[in-house]
Amino acid sequence: MKSTGIVRKIDELGRIVLPIELRRSLGIEVKDPVEIFIEGEQIILRKYKADLEKEEIKNFLVGCMAGASDKDKENLQRAIDLIK
């Protein structure tokens, strides 16, 4: 893990401010969702990537179409269209 040397205090509502330099380097914009993880005694923040997960699901469904019956292909295509 890379240290940034940045220290922030938590305010009375439990909030912290992510410095603009970090947000810019990670591509985090105002109102972007951020995932929160716990690993041991560490809190890890990560920009949420729902689009990447959707793409992975879509690719999986496309792969399932190989060898599927026509009816199954139709249902898989409907699922793929819903993801878009």
C-alpha positions in Angstrom: 0.0 0.0 0.0 1.3 3.4 -1.0 1.4 6.2 1.6 0.3 9.6 0.5 1.4 11.4 3.7 -2.0 13.1 3.9 -3.8 13.1 7.3 -7.4 14.2 7.8 -9.5 14.4 10.9 -13.0 13.0 11.1 -15.6 15.7 11.9 -18.4 15.4 14.5 -20.7 13.8 11.9 -18.1 11.1 11.0 -17.1 12.6 7.7 -13.7 13.0 6.1 -12.6 15.0 3.1 -10.8 13.3 0.3 -8.2 15.8 -1.0 -8.8 17.0 -4.6 -5.4 15.5 -5.6 -6.5 12.0 -4.7 -9.9 12.4 -6.3 -8.4 13.7 -9.5 -5.8 10.9 -9.6 -8.5 8.3 -9.1 -11.1 9.9 -11.4 -13.6 10.4 -8.6 -16.1 13.2 -9.4 -18.8 14.8 -7.2 -21.6 12.4 -6.5 -19.6 9.3 -7.7 -20.4 6.2 -5.7 -17.5 4.9 -3.5 -17.3 1.4 -2.1 -16.1 0.9 1.5 -14.3 -2.2 2.5 -12.7 -3.4 5.8 -9.5 -5.5 5.8 -8.3 -6.2 9.3 -8.0 -2.8 10.9 -8.0 -0.9 7.6 -10.8 1.0 5.9 -10.4 0.8 2.1 -12.3 3.2 -0.2 -12.7 2.4 -3.9 -14.5 4.1 -6.7 -17.6 1.9 -7.5 -17.4 0.4 -10.9 -21.0 -0.8 -11.7 -20.4 -0.5 -15.4 -17.4 -2.9 -15.2 -19.6 -5.5 -13.4 -22.4 -5.0 -16.0 -19.8 -5.6 -18.8 -18.6 -8.8 -17.1 -22.2 -10.1 -16.7 -23.0 -9.3 -20.3 -19.8 -11.1 -21.5 -20.8 -14.1 -19.4 -24.3 -14.2 -21.0 -22.9 -13.8 -24.5 -20.6 -16.8 -23.8 -23.6 -18.8 -22.6 -25.3 -18.3 -25.9 -22.9 -20.7 -27.7 -24.6 -24.0 -27.9 -27.9 -22.8 -26.4 -31.2 -23.6 -27.8 -33.0 -20.9 -29.9 -35.4 -20.3 -27.0 -32.5 -20.0 -24.5 -30.7 -17.7 -26.9 -33.8 -15.5 -27.1 -34.0 -15.3 -23.3 -30.2 -14.6 -22.9 -30.5 -11.8 -25.5 -33.4 -10.2 -23.5 -31.2 -10.4 -20.4 -28.3 -8.8 -22.3 -30.5 -6.0 -23.6 -31.8 -5.3 -20.0 -28.2 -4.8 -18.8 -27.4 -2.2 -21.4 
